[in-house]
Amino acid sequence: MATPRLAKLQLKGADGRPLPVDVRTAGSDGKRPAVVICHGFKGFKDWGFFPFLADRLAKAGFMAISFNFSGSGVGEGMVFDQPDRFAHQRPTADLQDLATLSDWALAEGSGWLGLVGHSRGGGLAVLQAARDERVKALVTWAAIDHFLRWPDDEVARWRREGRIEIVNSRTGEVLTLLRDALDDIDANRAQLDVVAAAKYVRVPWLIAHGSADATVPVAVAQQLAADSGSARTELLVEAGGDHGFGAKHPWAGSNPIFDDVLDQTVKLFASAL
């Protein structure tokens, strides 16, 4: 397999904020199908398995596009060096970013678009696939079913105080979310209803989840599969798999569970061409 080539660019994201993008391709020049990779809540394009996933997709013949959501709090690197953007992030802004990436990918690629998303990125990918007929294949890894993922007492305090603290369990760093996200979720419940959107997904869809996921229960994947509107929906439950399918950040290599998820992901996209 040819070694993937990496190109970096910057697009304009929601509210005019920078949208850092990595594009990986391999083999001969020319347009090829595009796959956009969506990271999760405290993720970023260079987190753990994302570069490995992008390389694998590029080697399989796709234009693999990874990016940092404009509200991720991460610029070009692996640290949350933009805490103000994290504090003011909104799910609907993430959807605007994903639409921007989809437009760009289709213009630069072959006209075929696939989406793969992890955790919150998986929920966003479901919403985008349900509303954008240009998406031809969908893969979700440990996808969420809703965006307000805090206990009721914490949400109540968030409403009272106008802020909530988020701890990065890996580094111990404390990040702050202001009311922007909460108000956005309150005002756009229908638009952000992942379970309802699943009914409008019509394309081949692989739903991968670990049976030991302590962050998003496997029952969420089972619900999404049951509600999917696609006749080509496959539920892949990895026995013993956690929220990251055993992968860590920094990347320390693969494992049999992650290898299987990756193989099935590439297989789904290849079959949908």
Secondary structure, DSSP 8 states (H G I E B T S, - for coil): ----EEEEEEEE-GGG-EEEEEEEE-SSSS---EEEEE--TT--TTSTTHHHHHHHHHHTT-EEEEE--TTSS--SSSS---HHHHHT--HHHHHHHHHHHHHHHHHHSSS-EEEEEETHHHHHHHHHHHH-TTEEEEEEES--S-S--S-HHHHHHHHHHSEEEEE-TTT--EEEEEHHHHHHHHHTTTTT-HHHHHTT--S-EEEEEETT-SSS-HHHHHHHHHH---TTEEEEEETT--TTTT--SS-----HHHHHHHHHHHHHHHHT-
